């Protein structure tokens, strides 16, 4: 894909990602509370005033309002625009990595779900089924459609094998150490295995390895800095998500480097 076309695609996906990120803020706020993500419309948590359309523009509205509610002037967390920017960046990166492919929509859904799950897990130490199952329900058919359109049935089979492998590996760890590995992490690993398996079974191994590596490095850093102790719980979902994103975006480079040195 030529540079200009790739840039336009990345820009368009980035804009869509900003809008999806705005919706993710609703998901992140409401799903842990078991509230509907559709109704009521977005409102200020402090004064309950429904937000006008002009106050719901991703990133821009937060900047214009200087991080405060228009009605009651209560502060609006900077996390809202950061989530929107992160989602936009992930969608743009997916477009640059995959190009104008049939699998691009599935990976955009995947990245959005990983972002929402990571923030919720950091806040509440849970990985909600209300995000994991809909993610699988969306990405599965999208990958099947991609296989139908391109004839990549082998990749779809690899996705199924990868999902079983990711789920099975973390399920064994969960059985050995239920406290150290929650079942939400097991389910998430299954979804990650499906998506990375579409790219190749080596990507499943790479993504999970990177997730464990990130968790180890950060965990050791927190202990050394005395911010955490060995007994403190640390959410594993964000590390699994980080490993998966790294495997999708930089997997070819990392795997080539491994093959060369091996």
SVG drawing of the C-alpha trace seen along z (x, -y; Angstrom):
<svg xmlns="http://www.w3.org/2000/svg" viewBox="-31 -26 53 53">
<polyline fill="none" stroke="black" stroke-width="0.4" points="0.0,0.0 1.4,-3.4 2.4,-5.9 -0.3,-8.4 -3.0,-5.8 -1.6,-4.3 -1.6,-7.7 -5.2,-8.4 -6.3,-5.0 -4.4,-5.5 -5.9,-9.0 -9.4,-7.8 -9.0,-4.9 -7.5,-7.3 -10.6,-9.5 -12.9,-6.6 -10.8,-5.5 -11.2,-8.8 -15.0,-8.4 -14.8,-4.8 -12.6,-6.0 -15.3,-8.4 -17.7,-5.4 -15.1,-3.4 -15.1,-6.0 -18.8,-5.2 -18.0,-1.5 -15.2,-1.9 -17.3,-3.9 -20.6,-1.9 -19.7,1.7 -18.1,2.3 -21.3,0.8 -23.4,3.1 -25.1,0.2 -26.4,-0.1 -23.8,-1.6 -26.6,-2.9 -29.0,-4.7 -29.0,-7.3 -27.0,-9.5 -23.6,-10.8 -23.9,-13.1 -21.8,-14.8 -21.3,-12.4 -21.3,-15.4 -24.4,-17.4 -26.1,-14.7 -26.6,-17.3 -26.8,-15.6 -23.9,-16.5 -24.7,-18.5 -23.3,-17.3 -20.8,-20.1 -19.4,-18.9 -19.1,-15.3 -16.5,-15.8 -13.5,-13.6 -10.5,-15.4 -11.6,-18.8 -14.5,-19.3 -12.2,-18.5 -9.7,-21.1 -12.3,-23.8 -13.9,-23.2 -10.5,-23.1 -11.3,-19.8 -14.4,-21.0 -18.1,-20.5 -19.9,-23.4 -22.7,-23.4 -21.2,-22.8 -17.5,-23.3 -16.6,-20.0 -13.3,-18.7 -13.3,-16.1 -10.5,-13.6 -7.7,-13.8 -8.2,-10.1 -11.1,-10.8 -9.1,-12.4 -6.2,-10.1 -8.4,-7.0 -9.8,-8.7 -6.2,-9.5 -5.0,-6.0 -7.9,-4.4 -7.2,-6.7 -3.5,-5.8 -4.3,-2.1 -6.7,-2.2 -4.2,-4.2 -1.4,-1.8 -3.6,1.2 -4.3,-0.4 -0.6,-1.0 0.2,2.6 -2.6,4.4 -3.4,2.0 -6.7,2.1 -7.4,5.7 -10.6,7.6 -9.1,8.4 -8.6,4.7 -12.1,4.2 -11.6,7.3 -8.3,6.0 -9.7,2.5 -12.5,4.1 -9.8,6.2 -7.6,3.2 -10.6,1.2 -11.6,4.1 -8.1,4.5 -7.9,0.8 -11.2,0.8 -10.3,4.1 -6.9,2.7 -8.4,-0.4 -11.1,1.5 -8.7,4.1 -6.4,1.4 -9.3,-0.3 -11.3,2.7 -9.1,5.8 -11.8,7.4 -12.0,8.4 -15.8,8.2 -17.5,10.9 -19.7,8.1 -16.6,7.0 -14.8,10.3 -17.8,12.2 -19.1,9.4 -15.5,9.0 -15.3,12.6 -18.9,12.4 -17.7,9.5 -14.2,10.5 -15.1,14.2 -17.6,13.4 -15.4,10.6 -12.5,13.0 -14.8,15.6 -15.9,12.9 -12.2,12.1 -11.5,15.8 -14.6,16.0 -13.5,12.9 -9.8,13.9 -9.9,17.7 -7.6,17.7 -9.4,20.6 -6.1,21.9 -5.6,18.7 -9.1,19.0 -8.2,22.6 -5.1,21.2 -7.2,18.6 -9.3,21.4 -6.2,23.3 -4.6,20.2 -7.7,19.4 -7.7,22.9 -4.0,22.7 -4.2,19.3 -7.2,20.4 -5.7,23.8 -2.3,22.4 -3.6,19.9 -6.3,22.3 -3.6,24.7 -1.9,21.8 -5.2,20.9 -5.7,24.4 -2.2,24.4 -2.5,20.9 -6.1,19.5 -5.1,16.5 -2.3,15.6 -4.3,16.1 -7.9,15.1 -10.4,16.7 -11.0,13.4 -7.4,13.5 -8.0,17.0 -10.9,15.9 -9.0,12.9 -6.1,15.1 -8.5,17.1 -9.6,14.0 -6.0,13.0 -5.1,16.4 -7.9,16.2 -6.7,12.8 -3.0,13.6 -3.6,17.0 -5.1,15.4 -1.6,13.9 0.1,17.2 0.5,19.5 4.0,18.1 2.2,14.8 0.2,16.5 3.4,17.7 5.0,14.3 2.1,12.3 1.7,14.4 5.5,14.4 5.6,10.6 2.6,10.3 4.4,12.4 7.7,10.5 6.0,7.1 4.4,8.3 7.7,9.6 9.6,6.4 7.0,4.0 6.4,6.2 10.1,6.3 10.3,2.6 7.4,2.0 9.0,4.2 12.4,2.5 10.8,-0.9 8.8,0.3 5.5,-0.7 4.3,2.9 5.3,6.0 5.4,9.6 2.0,10.1 0.3,7.2 -2.0,8.1 -1.2,6.6 -3.8,6.8 -2.5,9.1 -5.0,8.0 -3.1,4.9 0.1,6.9 -1.7,9.5 -3.2,6.7 0.2,5.0 1.8,8.2 -0.9,8.8 -0.6,5.2 3.2,5.5 2.8,8.9 0.4,7.5 2.3,4.3 5.9,5.5 5.6,9.2 7.1,9.6 10.2,7.7 10.6,9.5 10.1,12.9 12.6,12.2 15.1,11.1 14.5,14.3 14.9,16.4 18.1,14.7 19.7,15.0 18.4,18.5"/>
</svg>
